[in-house]
Amino acid sequence: MRRPKFSIGSWAFSFGPFENNPWSFDQFLKYSAQAGYDGIEINGFHPHPHPDVYNTKQKCLELKKEIEGYDLGISGYAPDFRDVPPATVPILDHLKAIEKSLSFCNNMDINVLRVDTISPPGELNPEEYDRRFKQLAHTWNQAATVCENAGVLLVWEFEPGFWLNKPREIREIIEAVNHENFKALFDTSHANMCAVVGARQSGEHEVLNGGIVELAKNLEGHIGHFHLIDSDGSLHDEETSTHTPFGEGNIDFKEVIAAMRDEVEPLEWWCFDFCFCPTTEVDARKAIPYVENVISQL
């Protein structure tokens, strides 16, 4: 099996256990290069590169030069859209935020932009659910067009901590958006919590007998980005998936990657996602040989 480029998300060193003392972006770049990563995925939350700070082409070129100085590429951008939940704010407000982040992406030659629903999971009456679902689909369809015109793929990261976390809902919203430039960001830990555990699902509980593999099969043709990390079946702070170091959770990565081969082997990048993991500094160094060993067996 072809080995893709491996990146690591910078949020791992600014969220959770690192929140009170986040690593500087330069410190993160040095670590990523020393740990053997081919690139990084940028967390667009302060203090890491935010589009309000890197708001000129010159600033972005200087940042890009700094990243390239460590011989690192960029696999994607995950900005802060918390002020503009796409299912509840005016569509133009969300698109304005998308365009701001696209400007950063274009200046940095980044071709993948991550979004989520922002809204927490919870019980909605049928009328409100339908209204929000339709607005979300329309907003993301419009956003996907804007991104397509800018040469950037829009990817949605589903997870238990946000609205639309059931396997059926994941497929339904992708089909409702109905845009070639809108794909799923498939995170193995989130997939485990959504399809195997059914964490934080409201109303009728929904899991899949085939677990992660069945969810991936349900999304064939719709996966545009890949995050890898293990899962022990628990939630971090009762909110979203615990991102467990490789080999310490329940995921059979040989089985999962083999089943997803047609979807993920063509991707240029696989991103290692150690969000909220307190041992990231140690365990992210072990991640590359772990996954390379899995690939060597396929």
C-alpha positions as a printed NumPy array, in Angstrom:
array([[  0.   ,   0.   ,   0.   ],
       [  1.25 ,   3.481,  -0.869],
       [  2.374,   5.558,   2.095],
       [  0.759,   9.009,   1.992],
       [  2.241,  12.117,   3.509],
       [  1.695,  12.303,   7.267],
       [  0.731,  15.512,   9.061],
       [ -0.121,  16.387,  12.655],
       [ -2.766,  18.846,  13.807],
       [ -1.493,  21.861,  15.72 ],
       [ -4.621,  21.924,  17.913],
       [ -3.128,  19.031,  19.893],
       [ -0.747,  21.523,  21.49 ],
       [ -3.24 ,  24.315,  22.175],
       [ -6.471,  22.603,  23.298],
       [ -7.299,  20.569,  26.391],
       [ -4.276,  19.931,  28.631],
       [ -2.288,  22.56 ,  26.686],
       [ -4.981,  25.252,  26.853],
       [ -3.495,  27.17 ,  29.801],
       [  0.008,  27.054,  28.347],
       [ -0.275,  26.48 ,  24.583],
       [  2.806,  25.826,  22.523],
       [  3.857,  28.608,  20.207],
       [  3.419,  27.817,  16.548],
       [  7.18 ,  27.874,  16.053],
       [  7.614,  25.384,  18.9  ],
       [  5.027,  23.157,  17.236],
       [  6.81 ,  23.374,  13.869],
       [ 10.138,  22.377,  15.41 ],
       [  8.525,  19.4  ,  17.137],
       [  6.691,  18.244,  14.001],
       [  9.867,  18.282,  11.934],
       [ 11.92 ,  16.524,  14.594],
       [  9.215,  13.859,  15.06 ],
       [  9.412,  12.998,  11.357],
       [  6.145,  14.448,  10.036],
       [  5.879,  15.519,   6.418],
       [  3.576,  18.394,   7.274],
       [  1.156,  20.024,   9.637],
       [ -2.546,  20.796,   9.759],
       [ -3.192,  24.29 ,  11.059],
       [ -5.504,  25.073,  13.932],
       [ -7.037,  28.465,  13.114],
       [ -7.739,  29.311,  16.768],
       [ -5.605,  31.802,  18.686],
       [ -2.695,  31.661,  19.402],
       [ -2.105,  29.606,  16.258],
       [ -2.534,  31.236,  12.823],
       [ -5.876,  33.067,  12.788],
       [ -7.186,  34.802,   9.637],
       [ -7.69 ,  38.053,  11.595],
       [ -3.967,  38.098,  12.359],
       [ -2.658,  36.721,   9.057],
       [ -4.844,  39.091,   7.081],
       [ -2.427,  40.143,   4.346],
       [ -0.64 ,  38.228,   1.631],
       [  2.726,  39.391,   2.966],
       [  2.057,  38.045,   6.476],
       [  0.954,  34.74 ,   5.004],
       [  4.012,  34.5  ,   2.774],
       [  6.252,  35.016,   5.803],
       [  4.402,  32.284,   7.705],
       [  4.554,  29.964,   4.712],
       [  8.283,  30.549,   4.427],
       [  8.706,  29.71 ,   8.118],
       [  6.812,  26.421,   7.693],
       [  8.746,  25.514,   4.559],
       [ 11.957,  26.268,   6.452],
       [ 11.258,  23.141,   8.481],
       [ 10.623,  21.18 ,   5.253],
       [  6.951,  20.827,   6.187],
       [  3.864,  20.991,   3.998],
       [  0.298,  21.883,   5.009],
       [ -2.507,  19.325,   4.813],
       [ -5.431,  21.56 ,   5.751],
       [ -6.873,  24.427,   7.778],
       [ -9.338,  24.168,  10.684],
       [-10.551,  27.698,  11.534],
       [-12.736,  28.967,  14.358],
       [-16.355,  29.238,  13.165],
       [-17.941,  29.22 ,  16.632],
       [-19.533,  32.641,  16.108],
       [-21.336,  31.539,  12.938],
       [-23.098,  28.172,  13.429],
       [-24.191,  27.329,   9.875],
       [-27.629,  25.953,  10.81 ],
       [-28.729,  28.967,  12.854],
       [-27.061,  32.203,  11.679],
       [-27.903,  34.105,   8.481],
       [-26.289,  32.326,   5.554],
       [-24.337,  35.397,   4.454],
       [-22.738,  35.666,   7.898],
       [-21.382,  32.144,   7.624],
       [-20.233,  32.649,   4.043],
       [-18.39 ,  35.795,   5.063],
       [-16.445,  33.787,   7.65 ],
       [-15.745,  31.096,   5.049],
       [-14.397,  33.69 ,   2.628],
       [-12.078,  35.137,   5.282],
       [-10.582,  31.699,   5.896],
       [-10.395,  31.031,   2.16 ],
       [ -8.268,  34.118,   1.734],
       [ -5.831,  32.65 ,   4.244],
       [ -5.949,  29.266,   2.496],
       [ -5.23 ,  30.785,  -0.908],
       [ -2.357,  32.875,   0.418],
       [ -0.896,  29.761,   2.063],
       [ -1.614,  27.342,  -0.839],
       [ -3.868,  25.224,   1.401],
       [ -6.465,  23.179,  -0.478],
       [ -8.584,  21.671,   2.358],
       [-10.852,  23.659,   4.7  ],
       [-12.528,  21.987,   7.693],
       [-15.979,  22.819,   9.084],
       [-18.38 ,  21.301,  11.61 ],
       [-21.98 ,  21.99 ,  12.594],
       [-20.857,  23.984,  15.685],
       [-24.248,  23.34 ,  17.319],
       [-24.245,  20.873,  20.244],
       [-26.234,  17.653,  20.007],
       [-29.66 ,  17.762,  21.593],
       [-33.308,  16.935,  21.139],
       [-35.136,  19.196,  18.688],
       [-38.791,  19.076,  17.802],
       [-39.405,  17.811,  14.237],
       [-40.156,  21.269,  12.822],
       [-37.014,  22.855,  14.246],
       [-34.873,  19.877,  13.209],
       [-36.177,  20.106,   9.655],
       [-35.67 ,  23.867,   9.502],
       [-32.076,  23.643,  10.743],
       [-31.272,  20.661,   8.547],
       [-32.467,  22.447,   5.416],
       [-30.597,  25.635,   6.288],
       [-27.42 ,  23.695,   7.014],
       [-27.616,  21.857,   3.699],
       [-28.215,  25.098,   1.789],
       [-25.451,  26.965,   3.639],
       [-22.872,  24.251,   3.079],
       [-23.904,  23.904,  -0.563],
       [-23.258,  27.611,  -1.058],
       [-20.013,  27.4  ,   0.927],
       [-18.858,  24.459,  -1.175],
       [-19.365,  26.527,  -4.322],
       [-17.425,  29.447,  -2.872],
       [-14.629,  27.064,  -1.884],
       [-14.658,  25.367,  -5.27 ],
       [-14.201,  28.729,  -6.985],
       [-11.172,  29.285,  -4.744],
       [ -9.709,  25.848,  -5.47 ],
       [-10.28 ,  24.546,  -1.933],
       [-12.129,  21.382,  -0.85 ],
       [-14.684,  21.855,   1.953],
       [-14.699,  18.952,   4.428],
       [-17.059,  18.306,   7.343],
       [-15.752,  16.619,  10.475],
       [-18.621,  14.762,  12.136],
       [-18.203,  13.869,  15.797],
       [-20.309,  13.013,  18.864],
       [-19.854,  16.468,  20.36 ],
       [-21.809,  18.236,  17.607],
       [-25.268,  17.995,  16.086],
       [-25.812,  15.293,  13.425],
       [-23.789,  12.506,  15.001],
       [-25.813,   9.436,  14.021],
       [-24.604,   7.297,  11.082],
       [-27.864,   7.883,   9.215],
       [-27.657,  11.658,   9.749],
       [-24.06 ,  11.78 ,   8.564],
       [-24.999,  10.243,   5.236],
       [-28.219,  12.252,   4.931],
       [-26.622,  15.684,   5.333],
       [-23.885,  14.866,   2.809],
       [-26.521,  13.793,   0.312],
       [-28.612,  16.89 ,   1.084],
       [-25.667,  19.24 ,   0.512],
       [-25.26 ,  17.449,  -2.815],
       [-22.061,  19.116,  -3.963],
       [-18.954,  17.507,  -5.455],
       [-16.77 ,  19.934,  -3.511],
       [-18.233,  18.908,  -0.148],
       [-16.841,  15.759,   1.491],
       [-16.649,  14.07 ,   4.87 ],
       [-13.586,  14.354,   7.067],
       [-13.37 ,  10.819,   8.445],
       [-11.771,  10.752,  11.905],
       [-11.302,   7.183,  13.142],
       [-11.923,   8.036,  16.802],
       [-15.085,  10.013,  16.041],
       [-16.241,   7.221,  13.727],
       [-15.87 ,   4.74 ,  16.563],
       [-17.858,   6.915,  18.962],
       [-20.628,   7.608,  16.419],
       [-20.99 ,   4.16 ,  14.851],
       [-19.949,   1.783,  17.652],
       [-20.734,   3.61 ,  20.902],
       [-23.477,   5.969,  19.728],
       [-22.212,   8.633,  22.107],
       [-24.308,  11.75 ,  22.807],
       [-27.048,  10.745,  20.387],
       [-30.456,  12.222,  21.148],
       [-33.673,  10.311,  20.712],
       [-33.42 ,   6.82 ,  19.278],
       [-29.96 ,   5.317,  19.709],
       [-28.238,   4.301,  16.454],
       [-25.112,   2.187,  16.041],
       [-23.891,  -0.064,  13.235],
       [-23.194,  -3.794,  13.52 ],
       [-20.195,  -3.326,  11.252],
       [-18.919,  -0.371,  13.279],
       [-16.302,   1.903,  11.74 ],
       [-15.974,  -0.232,   8.618],
       [-19.712,  -0.141,   7.919],
       [-19.8  ,   3.629,   8.42 ],
       [-16.917,   4.017,   5.982],
       [-18.737,   1.816,   3.451],
       [-21.841,   3.989,   3.85 ],
       [-19.733,   7.026,   2.97 ],
       [-17.94 ,   5.578,  -0.054],
       [-17.303,   8.29 ,  -2.598],
       [-17.847,  10.994,  -0.003],
       [-14.605,  10.894,   2.03 ],
       [-12.264,  13.761,   1.237],
       [ -9.928,  13.912,   4.234],
       [ -8.643,  11.431,   6.813],
       [ -7.739,  11.829,  10.501],
       [ -6.23 ,   8.898,  12.391],
       [ -6.181,   8.303,  16.135],
       [ -7.282,   5.512,  18.463],
       [-10.41 ,   5.414,  20.65 ],
       [-11.065,   3.656,  23.945],
       [-14.816,   4.206,  23.648],
       [-14.935,   7.095,  26.107],
       [-15.667,  10.805,  25.884],
       [-13.266,  13.586,  26.788],
       [-14.929,  15.688,  29.497],
       [-18.247,  14.076,  28.49 ],
       [-18.213,  16.202,  25.335],
       [-16.401,  14.61 ,  22.406],
       [-14.258,  11.603,  21.55 ],
       [-11.234,  10.777,  23.653],
       [ -8.28 ,  10.674,  21.276],
       [ -6.303,   7.736,  22.62 ],
       [ -2.691,   7.035,  21.559],
       [ -2.315,   4.367,  18.883],
       [ -2.434,   0.856,  20.276],
       [ -4.083,   1.869,  23.552],
       [ -7.667,   1.859,  22.274],
       [-10.148,  -0.463,  20.599],
       [ -9.613,   0.271,  16.902],
       [ -8.2  ,  -2.418,  14.617],
       [ -6.359,  -0.113,  12.233],
       [ -5.323,  -2.914,   9.895],
       [ -8.983,  -3.849,   9.406],
       [-10.158,  -0.239,   9.099],
       [ -7.484,   0.955,   6.685],
       [ -7.788,  -2.19 ,   4.573],
       [-11.548,  -1.657,   4.291],
       [-11.079,   2.038,   3.474],
       [ -8.173,   1.564,   1.097],
       [ -9.981,   2.688,  -2.042],
       [-11.092,   5.876,  -0.26 ],
       [ -7.952,   6.876,   1.634],
       [ -5.007,   5.573,  -0.387],
       [ -5.509,   8.198,  -3.139],
       [ -5.464,  11.042,  -0.575],
       [ -2.283,  13.089,  -0.51 ],
       [ -2.341,  13.489,   3.278],
       [ -3.354,  11.56 ,   6.385],
       [ -3.466,  13.711,   9.502],
       [ -2.683,  12.386,  12.982],
       [ -5.14 ,  13.934,  15.445],
       [ -4.014,  13.992,  19.086],
       [ -6.603,  16.53 ,  20.229],
       [ -7.012,  16.667,  24.048],
       [ -4.361,  13.951,  24.531],
       [ -2.093,  14.826,  27.491],
       [  0.734,  12.556,  26.282],
       [  0.912,  13.941,  22.754],
       [  4.54 ,  15.066,  23.005],
       [  5.616,  11.462,  23.621],
       [  2.998,   9.474,  21.737],
       [  2.926,  11.511,  18.517],
       [  6.534,  10.416,  17.985],
       [  5.401,   6.784,  18.059],
       [  2.481,   7.306,  15.698],
       [  4.357,   7.322,  12.398],
       [  6.111,   3.95 ,  12.858],
       [  2.857,   2.487,  14.201],
       [  0.862,   3.421,  11.091],
       [  3.742,   2.61 ,   8.75 ],
       [  3.765,  -0.902,  10.231],
       [  0.023,  -1.207,   9.546],
       [  0.505,  -0.06 ,   5.949],
       [  3.373,  -2.528,   5.437],
       [  0.964,  -5.4  ,   6.184],
       [ -1.548,  -4.364,   3.524]])
